[in-house]
Amino acid sequence: MSRGKRIFGKTLIIWGADDEITHVSSVEKFEKELRDCRTVILERCGHVPYFEQEMKTIDAYRDFLSSLPGQGKDR
């Protein structure tokens, strides 16, 4: 069993479209390995989304967390 298949919780992937260290095409491998993931690809962003696109990264976290059971508007 691959390592990704051992992750059972919902997972958020945030990737920079202009990442020169780990190319954005690599996200497909993560998506195939993780059981339940959501991917956000940030335009005009490289390898460090939380630094390069801080507000868009925060928005992605908030959207993801509010989508989890027991979170968001129903709380």
N, CA, C and O atoms as CSV, one atom per row, in Angstrom:
chain,resi,resn,atom,element,x,y,z
A,1,MET,N,N,0.855,-1.181,0.000
A,1,MET,CA,C,0.000,0.000,0.000
A,1,MET,C,C,0.904,1.248,0.000
A,1,MET,O,O,1.847,1.346,0.785
A,2,SER,N,N,0.599,2.177,-0.879
A,2,SER,CA,C,1.393,3.398,-0.935
A,2,SER,C,C,1.112,4.268,0.290
A,2,SER,O,O,0.092,4.104,0.960
A,3,ARG,N,N,2.007,5.173,0.565
A,3,ARG,CA,C,1.832,6.058,1.720
A,3,ARG,C,C,0.558,6.881,1.605
A,3,ARG,O,O,-0.149,7.068,2.595
A,4,GLY,N,N,0.260,7.370,0.422
A,4,GLY,CA,C,-0.939,8.174,0.216
A,4,GLY,C,C,-2.219,7.417,0.535
A,4,GLY,O,O,-3.177,7.995,1.047
A,5,LYS,N,N,-2.236,6.138,0.236
A,5,LYS,CA,C,-3.427,5.318,0.493
A,5,LYS,C,C,-3.654,5.113,1.989
A,5,LYS,O,O,-4.742,4.707,2.398
A,6,ARG,N,N,-2.641,5.388,2.806
A,6,ARG,CA,C,-2.778,5.251,4.256
A,6,ARG,C,C,-3.360,6.496,4.906
A,6,ARG,O,O,-3.619,6.500,6.110
A,7,ILE,N,N,-3.568,7.546,4.132
A,7,ILE,CA,C,-4.168,8.782,4.653
A,7,ILE,C,C,-5.669,8.684,4.413
A,7,ILE,O,O,-6.120,8.630,3.269
A,8,PHE,N,N,-6.430,8.662,5.484
A,8,PHE,CA,C,-7.868,8.449,5.368
A,8,PHE,C,C,-8.675,9.738,5.465
A,8,PHE,O,O,-9.825,9.775,5.030
A,9,GLY,N,N,-8.101,10.784,6.021
A,9,GLY,CA,C,-8.830,12.037,6.179
A,9,GLY,C,C,-8.862,12.852,4.903
A,9,GLY,O,O,-8.101,12.609,3.966
A,10,LYS,N,N,-9.752,13.817,4.889
A,10,LYS,CA,C,-9.811,14.752,3.761
A,10,LYS,C,C,-8.512,15.548,3.732
A,10,LYS,O,O,-7.973,15.907,4.779
A,11,THR,N,N,-8.017,15.820,2.543
A,11,THR,CA,C,-6.722,16.467,2.387
A,11,THR,C,C,-6.833,17.633,1.415
A,11,THR,O,O,-7.500,17.533,0.385
A,12,LEU,N,N,-6.182,18.729,1.746
A,12,LEU,CA,C,-6.122,19.894,0.873
A,12,LEU,C,C,-4.735,19.984,0.266
A,12,LEU,O,O,-3.728,19.964,0.974
A,13,ILE,N,N,-4.697,20.083,-1.054
A,13,ILE,CA,C,-3.445,20.286,-1.777
A,13,ILE,C,C,-3.472,21.707,-2.328
A,13,ILE,O,O,-4.377,22.067,-3.080
A,14,ILE,N,N,-2.484,22.509,-1.958
A,14,ILE,CA,C,-2.355,23.859,-2.515
A,14,ILE,C,C,-1.042,23.881,-3.278
A,14,ILE,O,O,0.018,23.581,-2.729
A,15,TRP,N,N,-1.127,24.241,-4.553
A,15,TRP,CA,C,0.051,24.159,-5.426
A,15,TRP,C,C,0.172,25.452,-6.215
A,15,TRP,O,O,-0.827,26.025,-6.650
A,16,GLY,N,N,1.399,25.901,-6.393
A,16,GLY,CA,C,1.657,27.073,-7.215
A,16,GLY,C,C,1.786,26.684,-8.677
A,16,GLY,O,O,2.546,25.776,-9.015
A,17,ALA,N,N,1.056,27.359,-9.539
A,17,ALA,CA,C,1.080,27.042,-10.973
A,17,ALA,C,C,2.467,27.242,-11.576
A,17,ALA,O,O,2.818,26.595,-12.563
A,18,ASP,N,N,3.249,28.133,-10.986
A,18,ASP,CA,C,4.583,28.442,-11.515
A,18,ASP,C,C,5.702,27.821,-10.683
A,18,ASP,O,O,6.834,28.302,-10.720
A,19,ASP,N,N,5.406,26.767,-9.937
A,19,ASP,CA,C,6.394,26.100,-9.093
A,19,ASP,C,C,7.507,25.535,-9.968
A,19,ASP,O,O,7.257,24.679,-10.817
A,20,GLU,N,N,8.729,26.009,-9.765
A,20,GLU,CA,C,9.870,25.536,-10.547
A,20,GLU,C,C,10.639,24.436,-9.830
A,20,GLU,O,O,11.557,23.848,-10.403
A,21,ILE,N,N,10.275,24.151,-8.585
A,21,ILE,CA,C,10.944,23.096,-7.827
A,21,ILE,C,C,10.209,21.770,-8.019
A,21,ILE,O,O,10.824,20.747,-8.322
A,22,THR,N,N,8.899,21.798,-7.842
A,22,THR,CA,C,8.058,20.624,-8.073
A,22,THR,C,C,6.964,21.057,-9.045
A,22,THR,O,O,6.000,21.718,-8.659
A,23,HIS,N,N,7.126,20.683,-10.284
A,23,HIS,CA,C,6.229,21.145,-11.349
A,23,HIS,C,C,4.773,20.815,-11.037
A,23,HIS,O,O,4.470,19.782,-10.441
A,24,VAL,N,N,3.890,21.700,-11.447
A,24,VAL,CA,C,2.457,21.556,-11.172
A,24,VAL,C,C,1.886,20.246,-11.731
A,24,VAL,O,O,0.875,19.756,-11.228
A,25,SER,N,N,2.502,19.690,-12.734
A,25,SER,CA,C,2.015,18.414,-13.276
A,25,SER,C,C,2.142,17.281,-12.258
A,25,SER,O,O,1.481,16.252,-12.398
A,26,SER,N,N,2.976,17.457,-11.241
A,26,SER,CA,C,3.146,16.447,-10.198
A,26,SER,C,C,1.914,16.292,-9.327
A,26,SER,O,O,1.753,15.276,-8.651
A,27,VAL,N,N,1.045,17.289,-9.338
A,27,VAL,CA,C,-0.150,17.231,-8.493
A,27,VAL,C,C,-1.017,16.019,-8.851
A,27,VAL,O,O,-1.708,15.484,-7.984
A,28,GLU,N,N,-0.992,15.589,-10.088
A,28,GLU,CA,C,-1.792,14.446,-10.512
A,28,GLU,C,C,-1.433,13.184,-9.735
A,28,GLU,O,O,-2.312,12.387,-9.407
A,29,LYS,N,N,-0.149,12.999,-9.438
A,29,LYS,CA,C,0.280,11.827,-8.677
A,29,LYS,C,C,-0.323,11.872,-7.276
A,29,LYS,O,O,-0.792,10.852,-6.772
A,30,PHE,N,N,-0.315,13.035,-6.650
A,30,PHE,CA,C,-0.887,13.178,-5.316
A,30,PHE,C,C,-2.393,12.898,-5.345
A,30,PHE,O,O,-2.925,12.210,-4.473
A,31,GLU,N,N,-3.064,13.437,-6.352
A,31,GLU,CA,C,-4.510,13.243,-6.464
A,31,GLU,C,C,-4.866,11.762,-6.628
A,31,GLU,O,O,-5.882,11.306,-6.102
A,32,LYS,N,N,-4.045,11.021,-7.344
A,32,LYS,CA,C,-4.299,9.588,-7.539
A,32,LYS,C,C,-4.040,8.792,-6.266
A,32,LYS,O,O,-4.709,7.789,-6.016
A,33,GLU,N,N,-3.078,9.228,-5.461
A,33,GLU,CA,C,-2.681,8.494,-4.264
A,33,GLU,C,C,-3.567,8.792,-3.059
A,33,GLU,O,O,-3.757,7.928,-2.203
A,34,LEU,N,N,-4.104,9.993,-2.986
A,34,LEU,CA,C,-4.907,10.370,-1.821
A,34,LEU,C,C,-6.365,9.990,-2.049
A,34,LEU,O,O,-6.904,10.200,-3.135
A,35,ARG,N,N,-6.986,9.441,-1.044
A,35,ARG,CA,C,-8.365,8.945,-1.165
A,35,ARG,C,C,-9.374,10.073,-1.352
A,35,ARG,O,O,-10.282,9.966,-2.176
A,36,ASP,N,N,-9.219,11.145,-0.594
A,36,ASP,CA,C,-10.229,12.202,-0.585
A,36,ASP,C,C,-9.515,13.546,-0.506
A,36,ASP,O,O,-9.229,14.044,0.583
A,37,CYS,N,N,-9.232,14.123,-1.657
A,37,CYS,CA,C,-8.488,15.381,-1.643
A,37,CYS,C,C,-9.163,16.445,-2.489
A,37,CYS,O,O,-9.926,16.161,-3.412
A,38,ARG,N,N,-8.855,17.660,-2.139
A,38,ARG,CA,C,-9.276,18.824,-2.924
A,38,ARG,C,C,-7.991,19.538,-3.319
A,38,ARG,O,O,-7.096,19.718,-2.493
A,39,THR,N,N,-7.898,19.945,-4.578
A,39,THR,CA,C,-6.708,20.619,-5.078
A,39,THR,C,C,-7.035,22.052,-5.445
A,39,THR,O,O,-8.033,22.333,-6.108
A,40,VAL,N,N,-6.167,22.955,-4.998
A,40,VAL,CA,C,-6.256,24.362,-5.375
A,40,VAL,C,C,-4.917,24.725,-6.005
A,40,VAL,O,O,-3.871,24.606,-5.367
A,41,ILE,N,N,-4.953,25.165,-7.252
A,41,ILE,CA,C,-3.737,25.602,-7.940
A,41,ILE,C,C,-3.799,27.116,-8.051
A,41,ILE,O,O,-4.725,27.677,-8.637
A,42,LEU,N,N,-2.795,27.765,-7.477
A,42,LEU,CA,C,-2.767,29.226,-7.454
A,42,LEU,C,C,-1.934,29.767,-8.612
A,42,LEU,O,O,-0.766,29.413,-8.773
A,43,GLU,N,N,-2.546,30.619,-9.404
A,43,GLU,CA,C,-1.858,31.264,-10.523
A,43,GLU,C,C,-0.855,32.293,-9.990
A,43,GLU,O,O,-1.008,32.812,-8.884
A,44,ARG,N,N,0.161,32.574,-10.790
A,44,ARG,CA,C,1.206,33.532,-10.419
A,44,ARG,C,C,1.791,33.207,-9.043
A,44,ARG,O,O,1.978,34.083,-8.199
A,45,CYS,N,N,2.069,31.926,-8.853
A,45,CYS,CA,C,2.570,31.444,-7.565
A,45,CYS,C,C,3.568,30.323,-7.815
A,45,CYS,O,O,3.359,29.463,-8.671
A,46,GLY,N,N,4.656,30.348,-7.053
A,46,GLY,CA,C,5.683,29.321,-7.182
A,46,GLY,C,C,5.574,28.245,-6.119
A,46,GLY,O,O,4.497,27.697,-5.882
A,47,HIS,N,N,6.706,27.943,-5.476
A,47,HIS,CA,C,6.807,26.810,-4.565
A,47,HIS,C,C,6.302,27.096,-3.142
A,47,HIS,O,O,6.118,26.165,-2.359
A,48,VAL,N,N,6.079,28.351,-2.807
A,48,VAL,CA,C,5.719,28.706,-1.429
A,48,VAL,C,C,4.414,29.512,-1.415
A,48,VAL,O,O,4.440,30.722,-1.192
A,49,PRO,N,N,3.283,28.855,-1.651
A,49,PRO,CA,C,2.003,29.562,-1.766
A,49,PRO,C,C,1.642,30.432,-0.565
A,49,PRO,O,O,1.135,31.540,-0.737
A,50,TYR,N,N,1.895,29.946,0.644
A,50,TYR,CA,C,1.519,30.713,1.837
A,50,TYR,C,C,2.300,32.015,1.965
A,50,TYR,O,O,1.885,32.915,2.695
A,51,PHE,N,N,3.419,32.124,1.267
A,51,PHE,CA,C,4.211,33.347,1.278
A,51,PHE,C,C,3.921,34.203,0.041
A,51,PHE,O,O,3.793,35.423,0.141
A,52,GLU,N,N,3.820,33.563,-1.113
A,52,GLU,CA,C,3.673,34.271,-2.375
A,52,GLU,C,C,2.241,34.739,-2.640
A,52,GLU,O,O,2.033,35.788,-3.249
A,53,GLN,N,N,1.271,33.974,-2.190
A,53,GLN,CA,C,-0.144,34.308,-2.383
A,53,GLN,C,C,-0.867,34.104,-1.048
A,53,GLN,O,O,-1.766,33.271,-0.931
A,54,GLU,N,N,-0.457,34.878,-0.056
A,54,GLU,CA,C,-0.932,34.679,1.314
A,54,GLU,C,C,-2.456,34.679,1.432
A,54,GLU,O,O,-3.016,33.751,2.016
A,55,MET,N,N,-3.129,35.671,0.907
A,55,MET,CA,C,-4.578,35.766,1.071
A,55,MET,C,C,-5.314,34.661,0.317
A,55,MET,O,O,-6.309,34.132,0.813
A,56,LYS,N,N,-4.838,34.308,-0.871
A,56,LYS,CA,C,-5.473,33.222,-1.618
A,56,LYS,C,C,-5.267,31.882,-0.906
A,56,LYS,O,O,-6.139,31.014,-0.943
A,57,THR,N,N,-4.121,31.721,-0.265
A,57,THR,CA,C,-3.866,30.511,0.510
A,57,THR,C,C,-4.790,30.450,1.721
A,57,THR,O,O,-5.360,29.399,2.014
A,58,ILE,N,N,-4.939,31.563,2.420
A,58,ILE,CA,C,-5.847,31.626,3.564
A,58,ILE,C,C,-7.276,31.323,3.119
A,58,ILE,O,O,-7.993,30.578,3.786
A,59,ASP,N,N,-7.684,31.898,2.000
A,59,ASP,CA,C,-9.033,31.625,1.475
A,59,ASP,C,C,-9.222,30.140,1.172
A,59,ASP,O,O,-10.283,29.578,1.446
A,60,ALA,N,N,-8.206,29.512,0.614
A,60,ALA,CA,C,-8.288,28.079,0.300
A,60,ALA,C,C,-8.433,27.263,1.583
A,60,ALA,O,O,-9.238,26.334,1.644
A,61,TYR,N,N,-7.648,27.613,2.610
A,61,TYR,CA,C,-7.766,26.923,3.902
A,61,TYR,C,C,-9.165,27.109,4.486
A,61,TYR,O,O,-9.789,26.149,4.939
A,62,ARG,N,N,-9.643,28.325,4.472
A,62,ARG,CA,C,-10.966,28.602,5.049
A,62,ARG,C,C,-12.064,27.832,4.320
A,62,ARG,O,O,-12.931,27.224,4.948
A,63,ASP,N,N,-12.019,27.863,2.991
A,63,ASP,CA,C,-13.028,27.141,2.198
A,63,ASP,C,C,-12.985,25.645,2.501
A,63,ASP,O,O,-14.021,25.003,2.671
A,64,PHE,N,N,-11.779,25.107,2.565
A,64,PHE,CA,C,-11.622,23.686,2.835
A,64,PHE,C,C,-12.133,23.334,4.232
A,64,PHE,O,O,-12.911,22.394,4.398
A,65,LEU,N,N,-11.694,24.089,5.227
A,65,LEU,CA,C,-12.096,23.791,6.602
A,65,LEU,C,C,-13.596,23.954,6.812
A,65,LEU,O,O,-14.207,23.188,7.557
A,66,SER,N,N,-14.189,24.946,6.162
A,66,SER,CA,C,-15.626,25.152,6.329
A,66,SER,C,C,-16.442,24.065,5.630
A,66,SER,O,O,-17.631,23.914,5.910
A,67,SER,N,N,-15.822,23.313,4.730
A,67,SER,CA,C,-16.526,22.239,4.041
A,67,SER,C,C,-16.528,20.939,4.842
A,67,SER,O,O,-17.239,19.998,4.488
A,68,LEU,N,N,-15.753,20.876,5.898
A,68,LEU,CA,C,-15.685,19.652,6.710
A,68,LEU,C,C,-16.941,19.509,7.564
A,68,LEU,O,O,-17.519,20.512,7.985
A,69,PRO,N,N,-17.362,18.298,7.819
A,69,PRO,CA,C,-18.549,18.076,8.656
A,69,PRO,C,C,-18.404,18.753,10.019
A,69,PRO,O,O,-17.348,18.695,10.649
A,70,GLY,N,N,-19.478,19.391,10.456
A,70,GLY,CA,C,-19.463,20.049,11.754
A,70,GLY,C,C,-18.832,21.425,11.748
A,70,GLY,O,O,-18.661,22.040,12.801
A,71,GLN,N,N,-18.485,21.911,10.566
A,71,GLN,CA,C,-17.828,23.217,10.436
A,71,GLN,C,C,-18.710,24.149,9.613
A,71,GLN,O,O,-19.754,23.749,9.099
A,72,GLY,N,N,-18.278,25.369,9.503
A,72,GLY,CA,C,-18.923,26.305,8.594
A,72,GLY,C,C,-20.253,26.816,9.070
A,72,GLY,O,O,-20.466,27.024,10.265
A,73,LYS,N,N,-21.143,27.016,8.131
A,73,LYS,CA,C,-22.426,27.690,8.383
A,73,LYS,C,C,-23.359,26.900,9.277
A,73,LYS,O,O,-24.198,27.490,9.958
A,74,ASP,N,N,-23.236,25.567,9.295
A,74,ASP,CA,C,-24.154,24.772,10.113
A,74,ASP,C,C,-23.776,24.766,11.589
A,74,ASP,O,O,-24.471,24.163,12.407
A,75,ARG,N,N,-22.711,25.413,11.921
A,75,ARG,CA,C,-22.216,25.415,13.282
A,75,ARG,C,C,-22.657,26.603,14.055
A,75,ARG,O,O,-22.312,26.738,15.229
